[in-house]
Amino acid sequence: MLGQTLFFLYRTIYSNLPLLQLVMLIGCALGLVMLANYRCHNPLMSGAKPDQLLLYYVMSVLGELPGIPGLFIACIFCASLR
């Protein structure tokens, strides 16, 4: 075991639980926002792949702001490296 005591392990698990729920809540909210935005226009019919819908949404909403889509992509790559 990596922890010193069983209490330390339980404390670590229970302290991470609210943060994991927050990440799940943000992901579900983002999915609902994308569903509401594309309720009449299906981006899958225009050639977007299902694994690229988040990037498609960011480019359609924030595409006119210079640097913001690139910053978003950089944050995604940074999070995937960790």
GROMACS elastic network, one bead per residue, 0.5 to 0.9 nm:
[ bonds ]
;  ai    aj funct       b0    kb
    1     4     6  0.77055   500
    1     5     6  0.87408   500
    2     5     6  0.88898   500
    2     9     6  0.84771   500
    3     6     6  0.71241   500
    3     7     6  0.87825   500
    3     8     6  0.62521   500
    3     9     6  0.58739   500
    4     7     6  0.84166   500
    4     8     6  0.66471   500
    4     9     6  0.79426   500
    5     8     6  0.52681   500
    5     9     6  0.66371   500
    5    10     6  0.89273   500
    6     9     6  0.51068   500
    6    10     6  0.62935   500
    6    11     6  0.85922   500
    7    10     6  0.51756   500
    7    11     6  0.60631   500
    7    12     6  0.85702   500
    8    11     6  0.51209   500
    8    12     6  0.61755   500
    8    13     6  0.87264   500
    9    12     6  0.51445   500
    9    13     6  0.63016   500
    9    14     6  0.86813   500
   10    13     6  0.51569   500
   10    14     6  0.60957   500
   10    15     6  0.84338   500
   11    14     6  0.52334   500
   11    15     6  0.59614   500
   11    16     6  0.86059   500
   12    15     6  0.52105   500
   12    16     6  0.63107   500
   12    17     6  0.88089   500
   13    16     6  0.53232   500
   13    17     6  0.63796   500
   14    17     6  0.52020   500
   14    18     6  0.76571   500
   15    18     6  0.66553   500
   15    19     6  0.77090   500
   16    19     6  0.53912   500
   16    20     6  0.62545   500
   16    21     6  0.87512   500
   17    20     6  0.51975   500
   17    21     6  0.62710   500
   17    22     6  0.87084   500
   18    21     6  0.50636   500
   18    22     6  0.62039   500
   18    23     6  0.87711   500
   19    23     6  0.63273   500
   19    24     6  0.86934   500
   20    23     6  0.51076   500
   20    24     6  0.62797   500
   20    25     6  0.86152   500
   21    24     6  0.50263   500
   21    25     6  0.60796   500
   21    26     6  0.86308   500
   22    25     6  0.50024   500
   22    26     6  0.61937   500
   22    27     6  0.85761   500
   23    26     6  0.51876   500
   23    27     6  0.61845   500
   23    28     6  0.86611   500
   24    27     6  0.50642   500
   24    28     6  0.61450   500
   24    29     6  0.85412   500
   25    28     6  0.51730   500
   25    29     6  0.60685   500
   25    30     6  0.85393   500
   26    29     6  0.50691   500
   26    30     6  0.60689   500
   26    31     6  0.85646   500
   27    30     6  0.51438   500
   27    31     6  0.62273   500
   27    32     6  0.87202   500
   28    31     6  0.50390   500
   28    32     6  0.62507   500
   28    33     6  0.86609   500
   29    32     6  0.50873   500
   29    33     6  0.61774   500
   29    34     6  0.86204   500
   30    33     6  0.50499   500
   30    34     6  0.61629   500
   30    35     6  0.85324   500
   30    54     6  0.87773   500
   31    34     6  0.51243   500
   31    35     6  0.61037   500
   31    36     6  0.86346   500
   31    54     6  0.87105   500
   32    36     6  0.61335   500
   32    37     6  0.85233   500
   33    36     6  0.51274   500
   33    37     6  0.61191   500
   33    38     6  0.86421   500
   34    37     6  0.50031   500
   34    38     6  0.60690   500
   34    39     6  0.83176   500
   34    53     6  0.85952   500
   34    54     6  0.81189   500
   34    57     6  0.70750   500
   35    38     6  0.52884   500
   35    39     6  0.57317   500
   36    39     6  0.53113   500
   36    40     6  0.86509   500
   37    40     6  0.79466   500
   37    41     6  0.81281   500
   37    57     6  0.88021   500
   38    42     6  0.58045   500
   38    43     6  0.73380   500
   39    42     6  0.69958   500
   41    44     6  0.89268   500
   41    45     6  0.84875   500
   42    45     6  0.57083   500
   42    46     6  0.72432   500
   43    46     6  0.51717   500
   43    47     6  0.67728   500
   43    48     6  0.57156   500
   43    49     6  0.83669   500
   43    50     6  0.89611   500
   43    53     6  0.77246   500
   43    56     6  0.81635   500
   44    47     6  0.54516   500
   44    49     6  0.62300   500
   44    50     6  0.69026   500
   44    53     6  0.82824   500
   45    48     6  0.72240   500
   48    51     6  0.84589   500
   48    52     6  0.66308   500
   48    53     6  0.68604   500
   48    56     6  0.74615   500
   49    52     6  0.53655   500
   49    53     6  0.67372   500
   50    53     6  0.56090   500
   50    54     6  0.88079   500
   51    54     6  0.76236   500
   51    55     6  0.86993   500
   52    55     6  0.53906   500
   52    56     6  0.61397   500
   52    57     6  0.86681   500
   53    57     6  0.60436   500
   53    58     6  0.85931   500
   54    57     6  0.50715   500
   54    58     6  0.62374   500
   54    59     6  0.86287   500
   55    58     6  0.50775   500
   55    59     6  0.61178   500
   55    60     6  0.85323   500
   55    69     6  0.84289   500
   55    72     6  0.87538   500
   55    73     6  0.79293   500
   56    59     6  0.51697   500
   56    60     6  0.61084   500
   56    61     6  0.86199   500
   57    60     6  0.51093   500
   57    61     6  0.60856   500
   57    62     6  0.82145   500
   58    61     6  0.52577   500
   58    62     6  0.55009   500
   58    63     6  0.68629   500
   58    68     6  0.89863   500
   58    69     6  0.66130   500
   58    72     6  0.80983   500
   59    62     6  0.53667   500
   59    64     6  0.80549   500
   59    69     6  0.63110   500
   60    63     6  0.55202   500
   60    64     6  0.82258   500
   61    64     6  0.77622   500
   62    65     6  0.56669   500
   62    66     6  0.85322   500
   62    68     6  0.67096   500
   62    69     6  0.64179   500
   63    66     6  0.74225   500
   63    67     6  0.87622   500
   63    68     6  0.75722   500
   63    69     6  0.62892   500
   64    68     6  0.87106   500
   64    69     6  0.89028   500
   65    68     6  0.59846   500
   65    69     6  0.77169   500
   66    69     6  0.75668   500
   66    70     6  0.84076   500
   67    70     6  0.53293   500
   67    71     6  0.61347   500
   67    72     6  0.87117   500
   68    71     6  0.50292   500
   68    72     6  0.61860   500
   68    73     6  0.86988   500
   69    72     6  0.50263   500
   69    73     6  0.62450   500
   69    74     6  0.85864   500
   70    73     6  0.50942   500
   70    74     6  0.60947   500
   70    75     6  0.85934   500
   71    74     6  0.50101   500
   71    75     6  0.61871   500
   71    76     6  0.86900   500
   72    75     6  0.51112   500
   72    76     6  0.63246   500
   72    77     6  0.87707   500
   73    76     6  0.50505   500
   73    77     6  0.62640   500
   73    78     6  0.85544   500
   74    77     6  0.51477   500
   74    78     6  0.60464   500
   74    79     6  0.85707   500
   75    79     6  0.60798   500
   75    80     6  0.85692   500
   76    79     6  0.52043   500
   76    80     6  0.62569   500
   76    81     6  0.88346   500
   77    80     6  0.50850   500
   77    81     6  0.63621   500
   78    81     6  0.53048   500
   78    82     6  0.68211   500
   79    82     6  0.55860   500
